[in-house]
Every structure is written in C-alpha cells, then in structure tokens.
C-alpha cells in the first residue's frame, strides 16, 4: 500500500474514530508488548464477530485531539520484525499481523498494524486469555461472544461434506460387512441380522448415517473407504500412526477404513499380563497391561473429535509403561473433568455427522459416558486413572497407564472395592502428587484415607496398615522438628563438629519422602538456624563453609 493510500486509510479510520475494530494510541518506543498482544486478541476476535476481514491498531495518533502526533515505536526494521515473532509466539493459535504499514505523515510517523480477523470457529487468545472490546474499552471475551465464534463451524461440518468424485466402489468390502454386523448388533431389538444383511447397500448406508441419499461423504470414506481411495480427502490426511518408544523403536501408519484399522493398531500394542499381589495372599491377581475396550474407546474418541481441517494425524505413542493418544483440535465441549462422573451430556460435536455414524456402528456413544467408562474400567484394574493434557493449544493428549505408580493405591483398590469413583479419582491424584480440591481433602481425611498437610498429602496410617504398606507410610510421614534437632545435637556430641554436607548426609534420608530435594535442603537450613538462634549450636567456620559445633 503506497503513501497516498495509507494517508486515505488513516483519514477514514480517524473519521469513524475508535470502535470495536479500531484502536488509536500515541505509543512511545517503550510501549508494552503484552498490551499489544491483548489488543491483537481483542481486535481479531471483534473483527470475526462483525464479519470484517481485518482490524486496526494505530500508533502515532492522540486519543485526546484525534490528531497525528507521531511515534518513535521500534524505528529499527529488525525490531519491528521481532514484534511479529513475539505476537506469533504469544497467540493461540499462532497468528500475527498481516502487515505493519508505516506512514510518513506531515505531522509525524504513523504505524498502522493490520490485524487479521480470527478464523471461523476459532477465537484468538493472548497468553492463554481471550480478549474483546466494548466500544473503546479492552476487556475479557465473554462466554456469549466465545460461544458465538465457536459455533460458527457447526454450520460447516467437515465430516458431513459430500465427495462428488467418490462412489460406492471406493468403499471396502470387508469394512462394509463389518459395518452391517455392528449395526445389526446395535439394533437387534428392531431388525434381524438377516434383514440388515439383505438391505440394498445404499439403503444400509443411509440408515447408518454414513451417506446422504446414497452420496458418499467424508465420513463414509474415513470409516469404510479403501486405503487407495484416501486421495479423495486430500489435502486432509486420514491416518492413524502407532509409534513404539523405549529400548526398541518402531512405527506403523494405518489408513482407512478406520472401522477395521483401529483394531489392527491395537494389535500392535504389546499387551502382556501383569501380576498384582494383594497383601497376605498367595495367589496374585492377573490383569492385562491394557484393556482393549479402554484403548479402542480412546482411539475412537480421537477419530470422532479430530479437527481434520488442521491437516494432522491421530498418533498413539507406546512407551514402556503407558500409552499416549494425541489428536488435533481443542477439547470441544466443556472439559474432560465434566464427564468423569458420567452425568454430563455433550451438547455439541466438532464432527456431528461422523460422531453419529460412529455411534450407529457401536464405535462410540454420544451421551458422554465414554470418558466415565474409561476411568471406571481402569479403577477396576487397580491402575492409575487416565490423564488428559490440554496444555498445548489446538491439541488433546490422553495418557493411559499400563503400570502401577504407587503400590499402596493399587492395594487400596483391591482391599476397598466399594470406594466411590470420586474418591478413587482423588486418591489417584494423591498418588501422582497432584493437588486435590479442598472438599475432597476433607472427605478423604474424614474417611481416614489420607494424611499430611496441603499440598503434600500421602496415604494414611490406617490405610497403610490395611494394605500392608506401613513401610511406605513410615517413609513418607513427617517427624516433628525436635526429633531432627536431637539427631543433630547427638551427632555433634559424638563427632565434635560437622559440615553442612555431614548434616545433609545425616538427615536427608530421614526426612519425609513427601518432600522434594529442594524442600529437604530448606528444611535442614531452617533447623540449623533455629538451633543457632536458641544458642544450642554455633558456626565455627564461615558462612560459605560452615562448621557446626555444640555451644558451650
């Protein structure tokens, strides 16, 4: 854009003055980058909501006089390029200015930052927070505006789109036969298996919500398509990847038909039998490392909720003690914790047509029970609960454990099979050293299941005794300070003096295992300071190299 065009643009923006998609700042060289990021998020979101392609942040114009005053903000080109990189790093999803226009106005230098509108269905956040505008004011993006943006994709369900170049010949025969069987099983009370098998193919596909009036959809190709027909979905990859990590490394890609290849992927996973030995019993409990239903539920959820427009694949990483499932797209409706108790029914799906078809083929349910069932089945196997990780914007990561984290937890589940799922979930967080809600703390303490002080809770003495894990309890239980103080003074009485390294060697192994190494070091330092102030010990060395002795 040349200088006359920029000048005309500036005059047009000033004439309408500030609104939801235009912001003026005088802005000196030290203007806060974080504030620029907040305005970027707000203006981008507001441009989306108003159907505009762009918004503007203008530096070098006075808010009071509405006149050009000029700005010396980042006059060096490399620093201006650095701003683009900073904005790209701080926004979620990553986006930056379309362009930064520099106008040499008669009254001074003006910068016009051209901000793209947020993509349809995807609000823009700055450092994890969504921003918006109310007139000239900057604020948080309200839930009503957030929902309005996110619902924009519902009218354009990627999975429901027709594929004109595809035909019934692009569908896999084995997958079609399996699909009829699955449909017949689901509706056994309405149709006989022979009846379903006898339907014309187009009739069956329409009833199973895989096609639209006999026309092939993207959903039909994902679930039933031949591997060689995947090109119809280009440039959106339709692929599952299994990757083995550890001492041995391997990988394999799986193409449609996903109705069949999800089971083939599961069969690549090394699913050995594990033995858990309850206390005071001679016969071990045998469980498989991974439960097939849990694995397929997780994998099918990845397929159903994948954001295929992001051109990514579903990845399953097999590590020595766990499986990690990764799929593209934010968690779509609510948060995983909303579904743990099995009471939340999802109101929206990213791919409603695909989700409905998968439900018709018994691959998933659409009532929100899938996550609850995964957790409940894992508890019955005495293993740690699954973990959802939503830290990466635009992706969901789920971990399924195939080993014991804390033996006390597993023994507790074996001994107390009647524990409600809410308590199992809270105890699972305790074993993983994760925080738990205050109400859960109160409930578990009343039941005598945990001890300790926030945030370092651990298995209680009564549970340790019941599960034969008293040794672990003694190791994690904290003694009072006088116990440790007496150890120090007794040591000094015997040895005459001790360095800080000697004191550390004396106490580190005796302090509670619930403390981190840094916390143990601070604890020992506090004990020494307390004893010195009480006049019981003194430092005969230097501050950097102390030599502790008993005070005379």
N, C-alpha and C positions, 0 to 999 in steps of 0.2 A: 504494500500500500504506500503510495508516494505522499509527499508532504501536504499538497493541497487536499488530498482525500482524507488524510489524518486530521487536518485542521477542520474540515467539514464535519467529520465524525465527532470531534471534540465539541464543536458548537452544538451539534444535535443532542449530544449527551447532556451538556450543561443546560440546554433549553428545557429538557424534561426533568432535570435535576435528579437527586438521589431517589431511588425506589428499590424494590427487591432485587433487581438485577444490575444496578449501577451503584458504585461507591466511590466517593472522591476523598482524597487525603492530601494534605500538604507534604508530609513524609520527608524527613531528613535522611541523611546517609545511614543513621543508626536505627532505622525503623525495624521493629521486632518481626523477625521471620515467622515466629509462631503465630503472630496476629495475621500475617499474610495468609498462612495456611488456613486459619479459621475462616477468613473472608473467602478464600478459594472454595472451601467446602460449602459455605452458605450460599454464595452466588451461583455455584454449579448446580446445587440442588434446586434453588429457586428458578433457574432457567429451565430446568427439566419440567417443573410443575406448571410453568407458564407457557410451555410449548415453544420456547425460544432455543435457538441453536447455540447461543453464547451469552455470557455476561461480561461486565467490565469492571475492573478495579483501576482507578485513575490516580496517579501520583502527580503533584505539582499544581493542584487547584485548591484554593482556600474554601473551607466549609462556610466561613462567615461571609466573605464578599462574593463568593462564586466566581472569582476571577483567577486568572493564571498567575501564580507566584513563582513557579519553577521548583525543581527538586534536584538535589545532588545525590540521590539514592543510587548507589552502585554504578558509578560512571565508567568503571572499567568493564569491558566486554566479557572477560573471563569470570568476573564476579557475578554478572548477570546470568551467564550460562550456569554457574554454580547454583543460583537460586532455582532454576528449572529442575536441577537434580535434587535439591533439597525438598522441593514440593512433591516430586515423583516418589521420593523415599517416605514421605510422611503421610501421603494419601492412601486410602484403601477403598477400592482397588487403585493400583498405582496409575496416576494420570498427572499431567502437568499442563502448563499454559499452551494454548495453540500457538500463540506468538506474543512477543513483547515488543510493542511498537514505540519508537522514540520520535517525538515531535519536537522540532526546534521552533518553538513558538516565539513571537516577538517579545513576549513578556517572560520568557524562560523555558527551560527544558521540561517537557511533559512526557510521562510514561503511561501508556495505555496497555494494561495487561488483559489479553483476550483469554477468557476462561471458558472452556467447553461445557456445555450442559451435561449433567450426569446422564449416563446411558439409561435407556428404558429399563425400569425394574431394578436399578442398582444405585442406591444413594451413595454419595461420596462422603467419606469420613476423613477427618484430620486427626492423626494420632489416636485413633480409636473412638473419636467422638463425632457425631453428626451435628452439623450447624445449619442454621436457617436465618431468614431475615423477617422482621416485622416492620415494614416501612423502611426507615433508615437504621433501625436497631439490629444489632447482631445478637443471636440467641441460639438455643438448642433446637434441633429439628424435632418438633412434636410428634407424638405417635400417630396423629391423624395424617400428617404430611408423609411420615415414614411409610405408613401403610399405603398411601396413595401412590407413592413411587413404586413400591414393591409389587403392588397389584397390577402394574402396567403390563407385566409379562403374561398375566393369566389369559388375556385375550389372544395371545400368540403362543399356544402350547407347542413347543418344538416337537414333541413326540407324536402329536396328532396330525402333523403336516403330511399331505399326500406326496407320493413319489411317482409322478406320472410315467417315468421311463421303466418302472418295475412292474412285474407281472407275477402271476401265481407260480410261474416256472422258476422264480427266484427264491422260492421257499423250499426248505429242506424236508425231504420225505420223512426221515426218522423223527425230526422235531415235530412235524405235523401229527404223526401217530401218537407221540408222547403228549402233545397238547390235547388231543381228543381224550386220552385216558385221564389226564388231570382234570379236565372239565367234567367228565362223566363222574369222577370220584367226588368232586365238589357238589354236584347236583344229583347225587344218587337217589335222593328222595323225590326228584321231579322227572328225571329221564333215565331210562335203562341204558346200559353201556352199548347194547346193540343199536338202540335208537340214535345215540350220538354218533356212533361209528358209521351209521347209514346216511347221515345228513350229507347233502352236496357240500363240497368244500367251501364254496362262497357263503353258504348258509351258516356253517360252523364258524367260520372266521368272523362273520358279522356278529353272531351271538356271543362269541368270546371277546368281543370288543377289540379285535386286532385289525380289522379293516373297516372302511366306511363305504357301504353299498358295494362291496366287492372290490374296492380300490385299495391298493397297497399303501400302508402308512409306514412312517419311520419305525413305529413300534413293532409292526409285523416283521420288518427286516432285522431289528435288534434281537427279538426273541426267537424268530423262526427262520431267518434268512440264511441262505447258503453262504459259506465263507467267501466264495468268489463273487458274491453279489454285494459285498460291503461297499464297493465303489459308488453305489447309488447314494450313500450317505456322505460322501466326500464334500467338503473338507473336514467334516466332523468325524474323528476317529471312533470306531466302535471296537474297543479292545479291552480285554482284561489281561493283566500281567501278574504272574506269580514269580517272586524273587526270593531265593534262599540266601540268607546271610549267616556268617559264622565261619567255622573251620572249613566247611565246604561251601562253594558258591555255585549257583545255577539259576536259570530263569527260563520262563516259557511264556509266550503270548497266546492268548485264546481269542478267536474271533467268534461272531455269531455262528450258529444260533445259541444265544445265551441260555435258553431253556435247557440245553444239554451241556454246554461247555462249563457252566458253573460247577456241575458235579465232577467233570474232568479236572478242573482246577483243584477241587477239594481232594481228589485222589492223589495229587502230587504232594500234599502236605504229609509230613512224617508224623503219623498219629499213633505213637506207641502206647502201651498200657503202663500206668503208674500205680505204685502201691503206697497207700497211706495206712500207717499202723496206729490204731487207737491205743490209748494208754491202758495197760493192764490186760490187753487182749493178745492172743497168739496169732489169730487169723487177720491178715491185712485186708483192707478194703481196696479193691482194684477199680480204677477209673481210667478211661481213655484220656490222653493228653488234651484232646479237643473233642467237643461234642459236635457231631455232624450238623444237627439242627441249628445250633448256635452259629456255626461257621457259615452255613448257607443263608441263614436269616441276615447275618451281617453283610454278606456278599450281595444278596438280592436287594437289600436296602441301598447299597452303593449304586446299583444299577438303576433303581427306581428314582433316586434323588440326585443322580449325577446331573450337573449342568453341562450338557453336551455342546452348548454354544461356546464354551471355553476351550474346546479342542484339546481336551486331556483324556487320559485313560484311567480306568479303575486299577489300582495297584494293591496287591496283597503281599506283604513282606513277611516271610517266615524267619524268625530269629530263634535261637536255641530254646528260649523259654516263653515265647509269645508270638502272636500274630498281629500285624498292624495293617488295618484296612484304610486306604486313602481314596477319597473321591473328590471331584471338583464341585464347587458351589457351597455357599454358606448353609448352615442348618436352617431349613426353610421356614418352619412354623414353630415358633417357640424355642425351647432349649431342651437338650436331652433329659435334664432332670425333671422336666414337666411330665415325662412319660414313664418314670420309674415305677410308680405305684399302679399303673395301668388304668388310671381314671381319665386321662386327657385324650380327647378325640381330635385328631388333626382337622383343621378347617380348610386348609389349602395344601396343594401339592405343586411342586415345580413342574412336574410332568404328569398331570392328571390322567391323560389318556393312557400313558404307559403304566401308571400305577393301577388303574382299573383293570387293564388287561392282565397284569401280573397277579392281581387278586383273583381274577377269573380262572387262572391256571394254578392256583394254590401256591404261588411263589411267595406272596406276602399277604398280610391282612391290611385293611385300610381303616382300622379302628384304633390304631395306636398301641396295640398290645405287643408288637414285635419286640420293642426295647425291654418292656417289662418281662417278657418271657425269657429273653437272653439272660437277664440278671437273675431271675428265679432259678433257671436251669443251672447256671454257674454256681449258685449258692448250694444247690443240692449235690453238686460235685465237690464241695468243700474247697473251691478255688477262689482266688481274689475276684472281685467284681470287675467287669469291663470298665475301661476308662475312655471318655470322649475328650479329645483335644481340639478346641476351636481357636487356638491361638493364631493360626495362620489365616489371614483374611482370604475368603474365597475357597476354602477347603475344609473338609471334615476328616479327622483322623480318629479311628477307633482301635483300641488295643484289647485283645482277648488273651488272657493269661493261660499258659499251659504248665504252670508250676506253682508251688507253694511259696508265698512271700514270707509269711510268719507262721510257723507250725502251730503256735498257740491258737491262732484264728481258725485254722482248719480243724484242730481238735475240738475247739469250742462248738463248731457247727456240727461235728459228729456227735458230741455229747448232748447238745441242746438243739434238737431237730425242730423244736416248736418255736424258735425265735421268729418274730415277725420280720418281714423283709426290710422295713425301715431301720430296725436295729442291726440287721446284717449289713446294710449299706453303711451305717455309721461306724460300726466296728471295722469294716473294710477300710474306711478312711483312716481310722486309728492305726491299723497295721501298716498303712502306707505313709504314716507320719504327715497326714494331711489334716487341715482344720475341719472341725465339725460344728454345726450350729449349736448355740447355747442351749436350746431346748433339748437337743439330742444329748448333750453333755449331762444335763440334769436327769434325763430319763435313764441313761446308762449307769450313772452313779447311783441312782436310787436302786437299780437292779443289781448293783454290786459287780458290774461288768468291767468298769474301767476305774483307774486311779490316776493321780497326778494333777498338776496344775496346767492351766492353759498357757501355751499351746502344746505342752509336752505330756500328752496322755499316754497311758500304756495299760496293758492287761492287768486286772486287779488280782489281789492275793487269792480271793475266793475262787476266781475263775482259773487262776494258775493251778491251784490245788485240784480243782475238778478236772482239769485237763492234763494233769501230770507235768505241768510246765513251771513248777515252783522255781527251778534254777533260773529260768529266764526272768521271772519276777524279781528275784533277789538281785539279779544283774542290773535291772532297769530301775529298781526302787532307789530313791534318793535317801541318804542318811542325813541327820541334822549336822549343822556346822561344827558343833562341839566334838562330834565323832572324828571329823577330819582334823580339827585343831589338835586333838590329843595324839593323833598319828604323827603330826609334825613335831610336836614337843617331845614325844617319846623318841623319835628318830634323832633329834638334835641332842638329847640327853645321852644317847648311846654313841653317836658319832662325833659329837663336839661341834661340828658345823656342817653346812650343806649349801651347795649352789642351787640356783633355780632349777637347773637340769636335774639335780638329785631329787628335789621336791617334786618336780613333774613326774619323774620315774616312780616315786613313791605313791602318788595319788591318782594319776591318770587312769589306771586300770581299775581303781576302786570307786571312781565317780560313776554316777548313773549312765548307762548306755543310752539313755534317752537324750543326753546332751551331745551336741556336736563337738568336734575337736576344738573349735574356736571358743565355744561356750565353756568347755572344760578349762582352757587356759585362763579365761577371765575369772572363772570360779576360784582357781588356785591363787591368782593375783589378789582377789578380794579377801581370801582367807589370810594371806600373809600380811596384807595391810591392816586387817582387823587385829591380828595378834600383835603387830608392831605398835599400833595405837594403844593397845591395852597394856603395853610395857612387858609383854611376855617374851618377845624375841626382839633382836636388833640386827641391823645390817652392818657387818664389819667390813664389807667391801665397798664397791662403788655402785652407783645407780645402774650403770650399764652391765656390771658384773657383780651382782650381789653375793655376799657370803653370809648366810643366816646363822645366828647363834642364839642360845638362850640368854635372856637378860639376867644379870646378876642381882 
